[in-house]
Amino acid sequence: MKYIIGLILCASLFFSLPVRAESSDPHEELVHFAAHVGTSYMISTMLFGFTHKAIGLTQNDSLEFSIFTTLVLGLVYKDMEAINNRSQGIPGLGKSMLYNCIGVTGTIFTVKAFEF
């Protein structure tokens, strides 16, 4: 569990800085960033609370489940977006998944800081 948290923290801190906008409009890029980070944070925090409080999993198991499920949902979303746009490959996958990792990192900090 510590290795997963460390890996997500490193990815969030070191790889979020060099990400550049694909579009020339920085406002559009900030909206994209906020949408991914906020949605990932909301989904992972709600999944953690549900699995920890309602189902009764341990804190670490709930955190692992919420991290994995949130990132898989983000991947499925990007895949469905690529299918609907009929594009080759998945454009912006790395950037979007990085933004999702930043949202999940917020959940980790919230859980560890407030000890649910």
C-alpha angles and dihedrals in degrees: 000000000000090000092052092050091046092049093050092047092050092048091049096048103038103034101039094073102060094048109116131195118264089207126057092235111089091193091061090050092051091050090051090049093049093047094053097041095045095045093046091048092049095046096046094045093049092046090050093050093047096048094042101042105025102032096031102231118156119265094255094046091048091049093049091048094048093047094049095044094047093050092046090050089051091051092048090049092053091046092052090047090054091048092051092048091046091226128156109250123348111293115215094008096137094047094046093047090049090054088049089052089053090054091049089049088057089055091050091052091047093050094045095042097049100029099220 
